[in-house]
Amino acid sequence: MAVIRALEVGFGTTSLTTGYADGEPVIKTFSSFVAQTDPNKSGLNAGLNKRDTVSITINGQNYEIGPDAQLASDKSSSRVLNSSYITSDQYQALLFGSMLYMNADTIDLFVLALPVEHWSRREQLKSLVVGKHTIKDRTIEVKNAWVIVQPLGGLLDYADSIGQSGFDELREQTVLSVDPGFGTFDYVTSAGLKLNDTRSGGADLGMSSVLSACAKTLRTAFPNLHDFPIEKIDEAFYKNDGYIRVSGKKYPFPVCKGETVDNKPVNIEFDLRPAIESVTQNAVTKLKNVVGNGGDIDLIILMGGACNIYKEALQSAYPDHDIVVVKNPITSICRGMHLGGMQYYEALKKMNAA
């Protein structure tokens, strides 16, 4: 049986497949946080408190990636949020470090995805991964690679979920697939699964822009915090239930009117809704300028960890459409990549046999 693995290195999270269970690809997801570390201090990461990370050396510098990478971080650590992207040390640490999680020393087909704005670099990425790689004490061989745009992974996941009759109908439809990620806001228009390049695109208006806009407002509300902790805003969106925790206190989120969550009066007021809307509406306006008013769009699919934050702006721009949110927005792209890779591999095999 061919060994297929998929890896989506996003600006916010990294998802990869490690094998199969009950016919489904097993997906591991963690923050795309890359910790620059000192190998001389690795003895601190031992015993019962061992971090769930892998260590890898890129261009002479040691990095840790994985679910607990932030525990190893210092001020030089970061996410992959720069224009060099696949050539950056951070991206390559996530790329090659993730291979150590994949439970395979030989990968017949490695499926990778790029944001729409980096799609032109697909051959560069393919050449980077195909071949033999010595990572730590292992040699991992990648025999072939298939690179797709990230929103296509979510579309493939959705196509798998609707059964054969639904897929037959989908092939005749014009579909808009929208992926609000951490760094970029991506979208592709397709006829079924066939992409329309001229009506696809992306903008640097992902969730990181929402967090930055919120931080600007919160710095005014909390004048003692000149460098407002972005991770606290991130937690308020994804982890907390209607509050943001700042300096040990819980404030209502996204609007605080001078009281904490437990109704204690404070000299703090803020309303983050205008900041959020300024980013989400700007992103959707750019999309609409490229895609059009949607009269010929049969289906709009929404995916990505930030999908619910952008849904209102997208629905406002396309009020006559039903917007379908994929079942598992954070992992749907990776799952679709893996399933698509299985079909792609079989198609290649048949073509080579012919």
Backbone torsions as a table, in degrees:
resi	resn	phi	psi	omega
1	MET	NA	133.1	-178.4
2	ALA	-65.3	144.0	177.5
3	VAL	-95.9	110.9	178.4
4	ILE	-108.6	136.3	173.7
5	ARG	-136.6	146.0	179.1
6	ALA	-123.6	145.0	179.1
7	LEU	-141.8	121.7	173.7
8	GLU	-113.5	107.6	175.3
9	VAL	-93.4	99.6	177.7
10	GLY	-95.2	168.5	177.0
11	PHE	-68.1	-26.6	-178.2
12	GLY	-101.3	-49.7	-179.0
13	THR	-132.6	156.3	173.8
14	THR	-115.2	130.6	177.8
15	SER	-124.7	140.0	-179.9
16	LEU	-144.8	157.4	176.7
17	THR	-101.6	142.3	-176.2
18	THR	-115.9	-4.6	-177.6
19	GLY	151.7	-151.1	-176.1
20	TYR	-130.8	151.4	171.0
21	ALA	-147.9	121.6	-178.4
22	ASP	54.1	38.4	177.1
23	GLY	80.2	0.9	-179.2
24	GLU	-110.3	141.3	173.8
25	PRO	-64.9	135.1	177.2
26	VAL	-87.0	126.4	-173.4
27	ILE	-114.7	132.8	174.5
28	LYS	-113.0	128.9	-177.1
29	THR	-127.2	137.8	176.0
30	PHE	-152.6	165.6	-179.7
31	SER	-63.0	140.9	177.5
32	SER	-79.2	52.3	-178.8
33	PHE	-102.3	129.5	-177.6
34	VAL	-115.0	116.1	-178.3
35	ALA	-94.9	121.1	174.2
36	GLN	-81.6	122.4	-169.8
37	THR	-125.9	164.0	176.1
38	ASP	-102.4	112.4	-177.2
39	PRO	-60.9	-20.7	179.3
40	ASN	-71.2	-14.7	179.6
41	LYS	-104.2	12.9	-175.9
42	SER	-66.0	-18.8	179.4
43	GLY	-65.8	-19.5	178.3
44	LEU	-71.4	-21.7	-177.1
45	ASN	-98.3	77.3	-173.1
46	ALA	-149.2	172.0	173.6
47	GLY	66.3	-146.2	-175.9
48	LEU	-66.3	-21.7	-176.3
49	ASN	-99.1	19.3	-177.6
50	LYS	-60.5	132.2	-178.9
51	ARG	-74.0	148.1	173.7
52	ASP	-85.9	80.1	179.4
53	THR	-143.1	166.3	167.2
54	VAL	-122.5	146.5	-178.7
55	SER	-105.6	139.0	-177.4
56	ILE	-148.3	147.0	179.8
57	THR	-106.0	125.7	177.9
58	ILE	-125.9	121.9	179.7
59	ASN	51.1	40.6	175.1
60	GLY	82.5	-1.7	-179.6
61	GLN	-110.0	138.7	-178.6
62	ASN	-90.1	134.6	179.5
63	TYR	-132.5	155.3	169.8
64	GLU	-121.7	137.1	174.8
65	ILE	-131.9	157.8	179.3
66	GLY	134.5	-178.0	-176.5
67	PRO	-57.9	-31.2	-177.0
68	ASP	-106.9	21.1	-174.6
69	ALA	-61.1	-31.7	-178.4
70	GLN	-66.4	-21.8	177.4
71	LEU	-70.7	-16.8	180.0
72	ALA	-103.6	7.6	-169.2
73	SER	-83.6	157.0	169.2
74	ASP	-135.9	-169.2	-175.0
75	LYS	-68.0	-16.3	179.5
76	SER	-89.3	-3.7	180.0
77	SER	-81.8	156.7	-176.2
78	SER	-165.0	170.4	167.3
79	ARG	-87.1	173.8	177.5
80	VAL	-88.1	89.6	-177.8
81	LEU	-131.0	55.3	178.3
82	ASN	-141.3	163.1	-172.4
83	SER	-70.2	-21.4	-179.7
84	SER	-70.9	-28.5	172.7
85	TYR	46.9	-100.5	-169.8
86	ILE	-68.5	-18.4	177.6
87	THR	-91.8	-3.7	-179.7
88	SER	-74.9	152.3	176.3
89	ASP	-59.6	-39.4	-176.9
90	GLN	-63.0	-45.9	179.7
91	TYR	-62.8	-45.8	-177.0
92	GLN	-68.6	-29.2	174.0
93	ALA	-64.4	-41.9	177.7
94	LEU	-69.6	-39.5	-178.6
95	LEU	-63.1	-57.1	-175.0
96	PHE	-79.7	-32.1	176.3
97	GLY	-65.1	-36.4	179.6
98	SER	-63.3	-29.3	178.9
99	MET	-59.6	-29.5	-179.8
100	LEU	-70.0	-18.4	178.5
101	TYR	-89.3	-6.2	-166.2
102	MET	-87.5	-2.6	177.4
103	ASN	56.7	40.7	179.2
104	ALA	-154.9	133.4	175.0
105	ASP	-96.2	-16.3	174.2
106	THR	-130.5	124.5	179.2
107	ILE	-116.0	116.1	-178.3
108	ASP	-71.1	-39.4	176.8
109	LEU	-141.4	122.0	179.8
110	PHE	-105.9	116.0	-178.6
111	VAL	-97.6	125.7	-178.6
112	LEU	-126.5	160.7	-179.5
113	ALA	-136.1	148.9	178.0
114	LEU	-126.1	148.6	169.0
115	PRO	-59.3	155.1	-176.0
116	VAL	-57.1	-39.2	-176.6
117	GLU	-70.0	-14.8	177.7
118	HIS	-107.6	13.0	-175.0
119	TRP	-60.7	-30.8	-178.6
120	SER	-65.8	-11.7	-176.8
121	ARG	-98.7	15.8	-174.6
122	ARG	-63.4	-39.6	179.9
123	GLU	-69.0	-34.2	176.7
124	GLN	-63.5	-42.2	178.7
125	LEU	-67.6	-41.1	179.9
126	LYS	-61.5	-44.5	-179.8
127	SER	-67.5	-24.7	179.8
128	LEU	-70.3	-33.3	-172.3
129	VAL	-100.8	-27.0	-177.4
130	VAL	-71.9	129.4	-179.3
131	GLY	129.0	-169.5	179.4
132	LYS	-98.1	137.2	-177.9
133	HIS	-129.0	127.2	173.9
134	THR	-94.3	111.5	-176.2
135	ILE	-123.6	117.0	-173.0
136	LYS	56.6	-122.8	-178.5
137	ASP	-104.1	19.7	-178.3
138	ARG	-121.5	151.0	171.3
139	THR	-112.6	120.9	-178.3
140	ILE	-117.2	126.4	-179.7
141	GLU	-106.9	128.4	174.0
142	VAL	-108.0	114.6	-175.5
143	LYS	-81.0	-34.3	-179.8
144	ASN	-155.0	157.8	-179.7
145	ALA	-137.7	148.5	176.9
146	TRP	-129.4	123.9	-177.2
147	VAL	-113.4	128.9	179.5
148	ILE	-127.4	168.9	173.5
149	VAL	-80.7	145.9	-172.3
150	GLN	-56.7	-46.0	-178.7
151	PRO	-60.3	-25.8	178.5
152	LEU	-63.4	-32.6	177.1
153	GLY	-60.7	-43.3	177.9
154	GLY	-65.6	-37.0	177.5
155	LEU	-65.5	-40.9	177.8
156	LEU	-64.1	-38.1	177.1
157	ASP	-63.7	-44.9	178.8
158	TYR	-63.0	-42.9	-179.1
159	ALA	-59.8	-35.6	178.8
160	ASP	-69.4	-26.9	-173.3
161	SER	-82.8	-11.0	-170.8
162	ILE	-105.6	5.6	176.5
163	GLY	77.0	171.6	-174.6
164	GLN	-65.1	-43.1	-178.9
165	SER	-65.6	-40.1	177.2
166	GLY	-64.4	-38.7	179.3
167	PHE	-67.2	-39.5	177.6
168	ASP	-59.4	-39.2	177.8
169	GLU	-70.1	-39.9	-179.3
170	LEU	-59.7	-36.6	-177.7
171	ARG	-61.8	-21.4	-179.1
172	GLU	-98.8	2.0	-174.7
173	GLN	-103.0	155.9	169.6
174	THR	-94.5	122.1	-170.7
175	VAL	-119.5	136.3	172.0
176	LEU	-109.0	116.2	179.7
177	SER	-108.0	123.4	-172.7
178	VAL	-118.7	129.0	-177.5
179	ASP	-128.4	90.8	173.1
180	PRO	-78.2	105.1	-179.8
181	GLY	-96.2	-168.6	179.9
182	PHE	-73.6	-43.9	-178.0
183	GLY	-95.9	-43.1	-174.3
184	THR	-122.3	154.8	173.4
185	PHE	-106.9	104.5	-173.0
186	ASP	-109.0	152.1	177.0
187	TYR	-154.6	145.2	175.1
188	VAL	-134.6	141.5	172.9
189	THR	-105.5	138.1	-177.0
190	SER	-144.5	153.9	168.4
191	ALA	-96.1	100.3	-168.7
192	GLY	65.4	-117.0	177.6
193	LEU	-103.9	5.4	-179.2
194	LYS	-92.5	116.0	-173.1
195	LEU	-73.0	145.3	173.3
196	ASN	-107.5	100.6	-174.5
197	ASP	-60.1	-37.0	-174.3
198	THR	-71.9	-16.0	179.5
199	ARG	-117.0	30.8	177.4
200	SER	-128.9	155.5	-179.1
201	GLY	179.3	-168.0	-179.5
202	GLY	-164.6	161.7	179.4
203	ALA	-145.9	152.4	178.3
204	ASP	-79.0	60.2	-177.7
205	LEU	-131.9	38.9	177.6
206	GLY	-81.0	-164.3	-173.4
207	MET	-62.4	-28.9	178.5
208	SER	-62.7	-32.5	177.0
209	SER	-70.6	-36.4	175.3
210	VAL	-63.1	-45.0	-179.7
211	LEU	-63.3	-40.0	179.3
212	SER	-65.4	-40.5	178.6
213	ALA	-65.0	-41.0	177.7
214	CYS	-65.8	-40.3	-179.4
215	ALA	-61.7	-37.1	179.0
216	LYS	-61.5	-42.5	177.6
217	THR	-68.4	-40.9	-176.5
218	LEU	-71.4	-26.9	176.1
219	ARG	-64.1	-30.4	176.1
220	THR	-73.9	-38.4	-179.3
221	ALA	-72.2	-30.5	179.8
222	PHE	-120.0	77.3	-172.5
223	PRO	-62.4	-18.9	178.7
224	ASN	-79.2	-12.4	-179.4
225	LEU	-107.4	83.3	-177.2
226	HIS	-67.0	-32.1	178.2
227	ASP	-112.0	80.6	-172.3
228	PHE	-64.7	131.9	-176.6
229	PRO	-68.2	109.1	-178.8
230	ILE	-58.0	-37.0	-176.6
231	GLU	-62.2	-26.1	177.5
232	LYS	-69.5	-36.0	177.0
233	ILE	-69.7	-42.1	178.4
234	ASP	-57.8	-44.7	178.7
235	GLU	-62.5	-37.1	-179.2
236	ALA	-63.9	-34.2	179.2
237	PHE	-75.2	-41.1	-167.1
238	TYR	-110.3	-24.3	-170.5
239	LYS	-113.6	-45.9	-175.1
240	ASN	-80.1	164.0	-179.7
241	ASP	-110.0	81.5	174.9
242	GLY	79.6	24.1	177.9
243	TYR	-149.6	161.3	171.5
244	ILE	-121.9	133.7	-179.1
245	ARG	-98.6	118.7	-179.3
246	VAL	-131.3	125.5	179.4
247	SER	50.8	39.1	175.2
248	GLY	85.3	-4.0	179.8
249	LYS	-110.5	149.4	178.3
250	LYS	-101.5	120.7	178.5
251	TYR	-111.8	141.5	177.2
252	PRO	-55.9	144.1	-176.4
253	PHE	-136.1	130.8	14.3
254	PRO	-97.1	6.2	-178.1
255	VAL	-124.6	126.6	175.5
256	CYS	-121.6	129.3	-177.1
257	LYS	-117.5	44.6	174.0
258	GLY	88.4	15.0	176.8
259	GLU	-139.4	147.1	172.8
260	THR	-76.7	177.0	179.9
261	VAL	-59.6	-35.0	179.4
262	ASP	-92.4	25.5	171.3
263	ASN	66.6	25.4	174.2
264	LYS	-88.4	130.9	-177.6
265	PRO	-66.9	137.1	176.8
266	VAL	-139.6	160.4	179.4
267	ASN	-92.0	47.9	-177.3
268	ILE	-130.5	126.6	174.3
269	GLU	-139.5	138.8	174.4
270	PHE	-160.7	154.2	175.2
271	ASP	-136.7	107.9	-174.9
272	LEU	-89.0	-3.7	-176.5
273	ARG	-60.3	-43.7	177.7
274	PRO	-62.0	-36.9	179.6
275	ALA	-65.5	-42.9	179.4
276	ILE	-64.1	-47.8	-176.9
277	GLU	-65.5	-32.1	-179.2
278	SER	-61.8	-34.9	179.7
279	VAL	-81.6	-49.6	-174.8
280	THR	-65.1	-40.2	179.7
281	GLN	-69.5	-35.9	177.3
282	ASN	-64.5	-42.2	179.1
283	ALA	-62.0	-45.9	-177.7
284	VAL	-69.9	-33.6	176.4
285	THR	-61.7	-42.9	177.5
286	LYS	-62.7	-40.6	177.0
287	LEU	-60.3	-48.3	-175.6
288	LYS	-65.0	-32.5	177.8
289	ASN	-63.5	-28.3	-179.4
290	VAL	-92.7	-44.1	-173.4
291	VAL	-80.6	-35.3	-176.5
292	GLY	102.8	-172.7	-172.5
293	ASN	-80.8	-4.0	171.2
294	GLY	90.9	6.9	-179.1
295	GLY	-59.9	-31.2	-179.4
296	ASP	-98.3	1.3	179.9
297	ILE	-83.9	122.2	-179.7
298	ASP	-88.4	-29.0	-171.8
299	LEU	-149.0	134.0	173.7
300	ILE	-116.4	122.9	-179.6
301	ILE	-112.9	133.1	-177.6
302	LEU	-119.2	133.9	-177.1
303	MET	-142.3	-177.8	176.3
304	GLY	92.4	153.8	-175.7
305	GLY	-60.9	-27.6	-177.6
306	ALA	-97.5	14.3	-171.1
307	CYS	-58.6	-41.5	-177.0
308	ASN	-67.7	-26.1	-179.3
309	ILE	-74.8	-29.1	-178.8
310	TYR	-97.3	-8.9	-172.3
311	LYS	-62.6	-41.7	-177.7
312	GLU	-61.6	-44.0	179.7
313	ALA	-65.6	-38.4	179.3
314	LEU	-67.8	-41.2	178.9
315	GLN	-66.4	-36.3	178.0
316	SER	-65.2	-35.7	-180.0
317	ALA	-74.6	-29.5	-179.2
318	TYR	-128.3	70.0	-172.8
319	PRO	-67.1	-20.5	-177.5
320	ASP	-89.7	-3.1	-177.1
321	HIS	-101.6	145.6	166.3
322	ASP	-86.9	127.0	-179.2
323	ILE	-99.5	122.9	-178.5
324	VAL	-94.6	119.7	173.9
325	VAL	-92.9	126.2	-177.8
326	VAL	-62.4	159.1	-171.2
327	LYS	-60.3	-48.0	-179.9
328	ASN	-122.7	86.5	-170.0
329	PRO	-56.4	-35.3	-175.5
330	ILE	-75.3	-37.4	-174.6
331	THR	-104.6	-2.5	-174.4
332	SER	-62.5	-37.3	-178.8
333	ILE	-63.2	-46.1	-179.4
334	CYS	-65.0	-42.6	179.1
335	ARG	-61.7	-45.6	178.9
336	GLY	-63.5	-36.9	176.6
337	MET	-60.2	-45.2	-178.1
338	HIS	-65.4	-47.5	-179.8
339	LEU	-64.0	-40.9	176.5
340	GLY	-64.0	-36.5	178.1
341	GLY	-63.0	-37.0	177.7
342	MET	-62.0	-43.7	179.2
343	GLN	-69.1	-40.1	179.6
344	TYR	-62.3	-41.4	-179.6
345	TYR	-63.2	-44.5	179.8
346	GLU	-65.5	-37.7	178.4
347	ALA	-65.0	-40.6	177.3
348	LEU	-63.0	-40.7	-178.6
349	LYS	-63.4	-43.4	178.9
350	LYS	-65.7	-39.5	-179.6
351	MET	-65.7	-41.4	179.9
352	ASN	-68.0	-35.8	178.4
353	ALA	-66.7	-37.4	-179.9
354	ALA	-70.2	NA	NA
